[in-house]
């Protein structure tokens, strides 16, 4: 499984910790970081994250982050999507996580759920126009006022669609509860699988946009 690390432009930590990471040079990985004893996730060790966990550690605007493929060795402790290692190093640069790449990734992620909206409002194009406005703003083609107007229109449309969808879900849930009394294990597993798939797809979009941004810069 690939593991990742987000640092500042000079290898500085963005989510806690001290000391800069050794950066790769060309195709040569960075140096292994000094060994840490008593490794404990969230407390001590070099923390690396799986792809699906990248979204939880994105740099806060206006910070720019670098997304690296990384590896760890020695004692480790895993918690959720992150693992703390006694030692770790940066292997290669994947991309740039700045406001542009993250806005474009957010637009890609939002576009994935448009089919759900269209089931309720098949002729309402406000959300799709707002997504395009987000892309145009990220690429410097429109100003913040134009983006805000598109966003407001999309939120109004999405709010109505969400309410209708919530009503439909509530009706379906009531029917299921009347038949079975509760969600069974199979339904729960299907829901969890769908959530995992969505998280994986979102992570893939973030990585793709970060890599694309690196090529532009």
C-alpha positions in Angstrom: 0.0 0.0 0.0 1.3 3.4 -0.9 1.8 5.9 1.8 2.0 9.7 1.6 3.3 12.8 3.5 2.3 16.4 3.1 5.0 19.0 3.9 5.7 22.6 3.2 7.8 23.7 0.2 11.0 23.3 2.2 10.0 20.0 3.9 8.6 21.7 6.9 5.8 19.9 8.8 2.3 21.3 8.3 0.4 19.2 10.8 2.5 19.2 14.0 6.0 18.0 14.6 9.3 19.8 14.4 12.3 19.8 12.1 12.3 19.7 8.3 12.1 16.5 6.3 15.0 15.5 4.0 13.9 16.2 0.5 14.6 13.8 -2.5 17.1 14.9 -5.1 16.3 13.8 -8.6 15.3 10.1 -8.4 17.1 9.6 -5.1 14.9 9.5 -2.0 15.4 11.8 0.9 17.4 10.5 3.9 15.8 8.4 6.6 14.7 10.6 9.4 16.3 10.1 12.9 14.9 7.1 14.7 12.2 7.8 17.3 11.6 5.5 20.2 8.2 4.7 21.9 6.2 5.2 18.7 2.6 6.0 19.2 0.1 7.2 16.6 -0.8 10.9 17.2 1.9 11.2 19.8 5.3 10.1 18.7 6.7 8.9 15.4 6.8 9.9 11.7 3.2 9.9 10.5 2.4 8.8 7.0 -1.1 8.5 5.6 -2.9 6.3 3.1 -4.4 7.9 0.0 -7.9 8.0 1.4 -6.7 10.0 4.4 -5.0 12.8 2.4 -8.1 14.9 2.5 -7.9 15.0 6.3 -4.4 16.6 6.2 -4.7 19.2 3.5 -2.8 22.4 4.0 -5.0 25.3 5.1 -5.2 28.3 2.8 -3.1 30.2 2.0 -0.5 27.5 2.7 1.0 25.5 -0.1 1.8 21.9 0.5 3.8 19.3 -1.3 2.4 15.8 -1.6 5.1 13.1 -1.4 5.1 9.4 -1.7 6.8 8.2 1.4 7.8 5.0 3.3 8.4 4.0 6.8 10.3 1.3 8.7 10.9 -0.1 12.1 8.3 0.1 14.9 4.9 1.3 13.8 1.5 2.1 15.2 -1.6 2.5 13.0 -4.7 4.5 13.7 -7.3 4.9 11.1 -5.7 5.9 7.8 -2.4 7.1 9.3 0.6 5.1 10.6 3.4 6.3 12.9 6.8 4.9 12.2 10.1 4.9 14.1 11.8 6.1 10.8 10.5 7.4 7.5 11.7 9.1 4.4 10.2 10.9 1.4 10.5 8.9 -1.8 9.3 11.1 -4.6 7.3 14.2 -5.2 3.7 13.5 -6.4 2.3 17.0 -6.7 1.4 20.4 -5.3 -1.5 21.0 -3.0 -2.2 24.7 -3.3 -5.5 26.7 -3.5 -5.7 26.0 -7.3 -5.2 22.3 -7.2 -7.5 21.8 -4.2 -10.3 24.0 -5.8 -10.1 22.0 -9.0 -10.2 18.7 -7.1 -13.2 20.0 -5.1 -14.9 20.7 -8.5 -14.2 17.2 -9.7 -15.5 15.7 -6.5 -18.7 17.8 -6.6 -19.3 16.8 -10.2 -19.4 13.2 -9.2 -22.6 13.7 -7.3 -24.5 15.6 -10.0 -26.4 12.5 -11.2 -28.0 12.4 -7.7 -29.2 16.0 -8.1 -30.5 15.4 -11.6 -32.7 12.6 -10.4 -34.7 15.3 -8.6 -34.2 18.2 -10.9 -33.2 16.9 -14.3 -33.4 20.3 -16.0 -31.8 22.5 -13.4 -28.2 23.3 -14.5 -27.3 25.7 -11.6 -25.0 23.2 -9.8 -23.1 22.4 -12.9 -22.7 26.1 -13.7 -21.4 26.6 -10.2 -18.9 23.8 -10.6 -17.7 25.3 -13.8 -17.5 28.7 -12.0 -15.3 27.1 -9.4 -12.9 25.8 -12.1 -12.9 29.2 -13.8 -12.1 31.0 -10.6 -9.3 28.5 -9.8 -7.8 29.2 -13.3 -8.2 33.0 -12.9 -10.9 33.3 -15.6 -13.6 34.9 -13.3 -13.5 37.0 -10.1 -14.7 36.1 -6.7 -18.0 37.9 -7.1 -19.0 35.9 -10.1 -18.0 32.7 -8.3 -20.0 33.7 -5.2 -23.1 34.3 -7.3 -22.9 30.9 -9.0 -22.3 29.3 -5.6 -25.3 30.9 -4.1 -27.6 29.7 -6.9 -26.2 26.2 -6.6 -26.8 26.1 -2.9 -30.4 27.2 -3.3 -30.9 24.5 -5.9 -29.1 21.8 -3.9 -30.9 22.7 -0.7 -34.3 22.0 -2.4 -33.0 18.8 -4.0 -31.5 17.6 -0.7 -34.8 18.1 1.1 -36.7 16.1 -1.5 -34.0 13.4 -1.4 -34.2 13.3 2.4 -37.9 12.9 2.3 -37.5 10.0 -0.1 -34.9 8.3 2.0 -37.0 8.7 5.1 -39.9 7.0 3.4 -37.7 4.2 2.2 -36.2 3.7 5.6 -39.6 3.6 7.2 -40.7 0.8 4.8 -37.5 -1.2 5.5 -37.9 -0.7 9.2 -41.5 -1.9 9.0 -40.4 -5.1 7.3 -37.3 -5.9 9.1 -37.1 -3.7 12.2 -33.6 -2.5 11.4 -30.9 -2.4 8.7 -29.4 -5.9 8.3 -25.7 -6.6 8.0 -25.8 -6.9 4.2 -27.3 -3.4 3.8 -24.8 -1.9 6.3 -21.9 -3.6 4.4 -23.1 -2.2 1.1 -23.3 1.3 2.6 -19.8 1.1 4.1 -18.5 -0.2 0.7 -20.1 2.7 -1.1 -18.5 5.2 1.4 -15.1 3.6 1.0 -15.4 3.8 -2.8 -16.4 7.5 -2.7 -13.4 8.3 -0.4 -11.0 6.4 -2.7 -12.4 8.3 -5.7 -12.0 11.6 -3.9 -8.4 10.8 -3.0 -7.7 9.9 -6.5 -9.0 13.3 -7.7 -6.9 15.1 -5.2 -3.7 13.3 -6.3 -4.5 13.8 -10.0 -5.0 17.6 -9.5 -1.9 17.9 -7.4 0.2 16.1 -10.1 -1.3 18.3 -12.8 -0.5 21.4 -10.8 3.1 20.3 -10.4 3.4 20.0 -14.2 2.1 23.5 -14.7 4.4 25.0 -12.2 
